[in-house]
Amino acid sequence: MANVCYQLVFFIHTVLVIFLVLAPECNGNPDEDRLIAFLLGNYQKYGRPALEDESVNVQHGLSLLRIMDYCAMSDTVTIEVWNHLTWVDDRLAWSTDDMGGVSSIRLPPSEIWMPDTTPYNAWAEKSQTFNVVVYHDGKCSYVPRNVWKLPCKRTGSTATCNIKLGSWTYDGSKLNLTNTSPTIDLSAMSVTDRFDLEDNKAKREVVLYECCPEPYITLHYNFSLKLNGPLSNSGKSLLPGSIFGSQLLFLGVLSILSALCAL
């Protein structure tokens, strides 16, 4: 019986070795591999995709996904957003006929030049980075997901908030930043009864300083919030339901204490 088991094990081992030797290798998509090697072989990610006297045109759009919280003590709002960034990098263009019909690829942001846009007046609570979609004509599309906390001005139950966004190191002669829309995109926004979004708009500001000939560009995203119900210091709205629940809990505690005192 033992000899039969040994022979069976030897047979299975031999079959596996033959399969591994003769099986074709899995190389993924050879056209994409060849394309990536072609694009990034001599690519310099620290250089702008433009001549020295030209500006890189970067379009920015903002999608508001969720109003997460409003803190009454500091008058700050926490929001979840998508940032939509598009630009053209001619160094990442190719002919689809030469690359097996591949029309787009995904590359990590760390491997190519990226616009250094950032909010000037917001704190990044959380950021999710994803790959950049690169098309055969050199167009690049990048949509990271962010959670920002930013200051607002409150009058009564209405808060007005403003996001100031721009390049951290480039002036307008090197990076030309524009809005893709005159408003914030709300198509993917989650609705809540704690807040009502009453108004929103986007605008582009170009400032010239006496010290410097180059323009400085800032994008402004403004929106107004109607705060429904009183606010706690933690920022969460105390809606009637939550107030009623707190009253019930308080009455329950009083009933238990009264029963204990009666013993």
C-alpha positions as CSV (number, residue, x, y, z in Angstrom):
1,M,0.0,0.0,0.0
2,A,2.8,2.4,0.8
3,N,4.5,1.7,-2.5
4,V,1.3,2.6,-4.3
5,C,1.1,5.9,-2.4
6,Y,4.7,6.8,-3.2
7,Q,4.1,6.0,-6.9
8,L,1.0,8.2,-6.9
9,V,2.8,11.1,-5.3
10,F,5.7,10.7,-7.8
11,F,3.2,10.7,-10.7
12,I,1.4,13.9,-9.6
13,H,4.8,15.6,-9.0
14,T,5.9,14.7,-12.5
15,V,2.7,15.9,-14.1
16,L,3.0,19.3,-12.3
17,V,6.6,19.8,-13.4
18,I,5.7,19.1,-17.0
19,F,2.8,21.5,-16.8
20,L,4.8,24.3,-15.4
21,V,7.6,23.8,-17.9
22,L,5.3,23.6,-20.9
23,A,2.6,26.1,-19.8
24,P,2.7,29.5,-21.6
25,E,3.8,32.4,-19.5
26,C,1.2,35.0,-18.5
27,N,2.6,38.3,-19.6
28,G,-0.5,40.5,-19.4
29,N,-1.1,42.8,-22.3
30,P,2.1,43.0,-24.3
31,D,0.9,46.1,-26.2
32,E,0.3,48.0,-23.0
33,D,3.7,46.8,-21.6
34,R,5.4,48.0,-24.8
35,L,3.5,51.3,-24.7
36,I,4.4,52.0,-21.0
37,A,8.1,51.3,-21.7
38,F,7.9,53.6,-24.8
39,L,6.3,56.5,-22.9
40,L,8.3,56.3,-19.6
41,G,11.6,55.1,-20.9
42,N,13.1,58.6,-21.2
43,Y,10.3,60.6,-19.5
44,Q,11.3,63.4,-17.1
45,K,8.5,63.7,-14.5
46,Y,9.9,66.8,-12.9
47,G,9.7,68.9,-16.1
48,R,6.5,70.7,-17.1
49,P,4.9,69.4,-20.3
50,A,5.4,72.8,-22.0
51,L,8.1,75.0,-23.4
52,E,9.7,77.6,-21.1
53,D,7.6,80.5,-22.5
54,E,4.4,78.5,-22.5
55,S,1.9,77.7,-19.8
56,V,0.3,74.3,-19.0
57,N,-3.5,74.6,-19.3
58,V,-5.0,72.8,-16.3
59,Q,-8.8,72.6,-15.9
60,H,-10.3,72.0,-12.5
61,G,-13.8,71.0,-11.5
62,L,-15.2,70.3,-8.0
63,S,-17.9,67.7,-7.1
64,L,-19.4,68.0,-3.7
65,L,-20.2,64.4,-2.5
66,R,-21.2,65.0,1.2
67,I,-21.5,67.6,3.9
68,M,-20.2,65.6,6.8
69,D,-20.3,68.0,9.7
70,Y,-20.5,71.6,10.8
71,C,-18.7,72.7,14.0
72,A,-20.4,75.7,15.7
73,M,-17.5,76.3,18.1
74,S,-15.0,77.0,15.3
75,D,-17.5,77.6,12.5
76,T,-15.8,75.0,10.2
77,V,-17.5,72.6,7.8
78,T,-16.1,69.2,6.8
79,I,-16.9,68.1,3.3
80,E,-16.1,65.2,1.0
81,V,-15.2,66.1,-2.6
82,W,-13.9,64.8,-5.9
83,N,-11.3,67.0,-7.6
84,H,-11.4,66.8,-11.4
85,L,-8.1,67.7,-13.0
86,T,-7.4,67.6,-16.8
87,W,-4.4,68.7,-18.8
88,V,-2.4,67.7,-21.9
89,D,1.1,66.2,-21.8
90,D,2.3,65.7,-25.4
91,R,5.2,63.5,-24.1
92,L,2.5,60.9,-23.2
93,A,0.9,60.8,-26.7
94,W,1.1,57.9,-29.1
95,S,-0.4,56.4,-32.2
96,T,-2.9,53.7,-31.5
97,D,-2.0,52.0,-34.8
98,D,1.6,51.5,-33.6
99,M,0.5,50.2,-30.2
100,G,-2.0,47.4,-31.0
101,G,-5.0,49.7,-30.8
102,V,-4.5,50.7,-27.2
103,S,-6.3,54.1,-26.7
104,S,-5.7,54.7,-23.0
105,I,-3.7,53.5,-20.0
106,R,-3.6,54.1,-16.3
107,L,-0.5,55.4,-14.6
108,P,0.4,56.2,-10.9
109,P,0.6,59.9,-10.2
110,S,4.2,59.3,-8.9
111,E,5.4,58.3,-12.4
112,I,4.4,61.5,-14.4
113,W,4.3,65.3,-14.0
114,M,1.3,66.4,-12.0
115,P,-0.2,69.9,-11.4
116,D,0.4,70.9,-7.7
117,T,-3.0,72.3,-7.1
118,T,-4.1,72.5,-3.5
119,P,-6.7,74.3,-1.3
120,Y,-5.1,77.3,0.4
121,N,-7.6,77.7,3.3
122,A,-8.6,74.1,4.0
123,W,-7.2,71.3,6.1
124,A,-6.9,67.9,4.4
125,E,-8.6,65.4,6.8
126,K,-8.3,62.5,4.3
127,S,-7.1,61.9,0.8
128,Q,-7.4,59.0,-1.6
129,T,-5.2,59.0,-4.6
130,F,-5.9,56.9,-7.7
131,N,-4.3,56.3,-11.1
132,V,-4.2,58.9,-13.8
133,V,-6.1,58.0,-17.0
134,V,-3.8,58.9,-20.0
135,Y,-5.3,59.0,-23.5
136,H,-3.5,58.5,-26.8
137,D,-3.7,62.2,-27.6
138,G,-1.8,63.1,-24.4
139,K,-4.8,64.1,-22.4
140,C,-4.5,63.3,-18.7
141,S,-7.5,63.0,-16.3
142,Y,-7.0,62.7,-12.5
143,V,-9.9,62.5,-10.0
144,P,-8.7,62.1,-6.4
145,R,-11.2,61.9,-3.5
146,N,-10.6,64.3,-0.5
147,V,-12.1,65.2,2.8
148,W,-11.5,68.9,3.6
149,K,-12.3,71.0,6.7
150,L,-12.6,74.7,5.9
151,P,-13.7,77.9,7.7
152,C,-17.1,79.5,7.2
153,K,-18.9,82.7,8.2
154,R,-22.2,82.2,10.0
155,T,-25.1,84.6,10.3
156,G,-28.0,83.1,12.2
157,S,-28.7,79.7,10.7
158,T,-26.9,80.4,7.4
159,A,-23.2,79.7,6.9
160,T,-21.2,81.0,3.9
161,C,-18.1,78.9,3.0
162,N,-15.3,79.6,0.5
163,I,-12.7,77.2,-0.9
164,K,-9.6,78.9,-2.3
165,L,-7.6,76.7,-4.6
166,G,-4.5,77.2,-6.8
167,S,-1.0,76.0,-7.6
168,W,1.4,75.8,-4.7
169,T,4.6,76.6,-6.7
170,Y,3.6,77.8,-10.2
171,D,2.5,81.2,-11.2
172,G,0.0,81.8,-14.1
173,S,2.7,82.0,-16.7
174,K,3.7,78.4,-16.0
175,L,0.4,76.9,-15.0
176,N,-2.9,78.3,-16.3
177,L,-5.6,77.1,-14.0
178,T,-9.3,77.5,-15.1
179,N,-12.7,76.3,-13.9
180,T,-14.6,73.7,-15.9
181,S,-17.9,75.0,-14.7
182,P,-19.4,78.2,-13.2
183,T,-20.8,76.1,-10.3
184,I,-19.9,73.2,-8.1
185,D,-21.1,69.8,-9.4
186,L,-23.8,68.4,-7.1
187,S,-24.9,65.4,-9.2
188,A,-23.3,62.9,-6.9
189,M,-24.1,64.7,-3.6
190,S,-25.8,62.8,-0.7
191,V,-28.9,64.5,0.6
192,T,-29.2,65.1,4.4
193,D,-31.9,66.8,6.5
194,R,-29.2,68.4,8.6
195,F,-28.1,70.9,5.9
196,D,-29.6,72.6,2.9
197,L,-27.3,73.9,0.2
198,E,-28.8,77.2,-0.8
199,D,-26.3,78.6,-3.2
200,N,-23.0,77.7,-4.9
201,K,-20.8,79.2,-7.6
202,A,-17.2,79.0,-8.9
203,K,-15.1,81.8,-10.2
204,R,-11.5,82.4,-11.3
205,E,-9.4,85.3,-9.9
206,V,-6.2,86.6,-11.4
207,V,-4.0,88.9,-9.3
208,L,-1.0,91.0,-10.3
209,Y,1.3,92.2,-7.6
210,E,3.6,95.3,-7.8
211,C,6.6,93.2,-7.0
212,C,6.2,90.7,-9.8
213,P,5.1,90.7,-13.5
214,E,3.7,87.2,-13.5
215,P,0.0,86.6,-12.8
216,Y,-1.2,84.5,-9.8
217,I,-4.4,82.5,-10.3
218,T,-6.8,81.4,-7.6
219,L,-10.1,79.4,-8.1
220,H,-12.9,80.2,-5.6
221,Y,-15.7,77.8,-4.8
222,N,-18.4,79.5,-2.7
223,F,-21.5,77.9,-1.2
224,S,-24.1,78.7,1.4
225,L,-25.5,76.3,4.0
226,K,-28.8,76.4,5.8
227,L,-28.2,74.8,9.2
228,N,-31.3,72.9,10.3
229,G,-31.8,72.8,14.0
230,P,-29.5,74.0,16.9
231,L,-25.9,73.0,16.8
232,S,-23.8,71.4,19.5
233,N,-20.2,72.4,20.1
234,S,-19.1,69.2,18.3
235,G,-20.9,70.5,15.2
236,K,-23.7,67.9,14.9
237,S,-27.2,69.4,14.4
238,L,-29.6,68.6,17.3
239,L,-32.6,67.7,15.3
240,P,-36.0,67.3,17.0
241,G,-35.7,63.6,16.9
242,S,-32.4,63.6,18.7
243,I,-33.6,66.1,21.2
244,F,-36.7,64.0,22.0
245,G,-34.5,60.9,22.3
246,S,-32.2,62.7,24.8
247,Q,-35.3,63.8,26.9
248,L,-36.5,60.2,27.0
249,L,-33.1,59.0,28.2
250,F,-33.0,61.7,30.9
251,L,-36.5,60.7,32.1
252,G,-35.5,57.1,32.1
253,V,-32.4,57.8,34.3
254,L,-34.6,59.9,36.7
255,S,-37.1,57.0,37.0
256,I,-34.3,54.5,37.9
257,L,-32.9,56.9,40.5
258,S,-36.3,57.5,42.0
259,A,-36.9,53.7,42.2
260,L,-33.6,53.2,43.9
261,C,-34.2,56.0,46.4
262,A,-37.6,54.4,47.3
263,L,-35.9,51.2,48.4
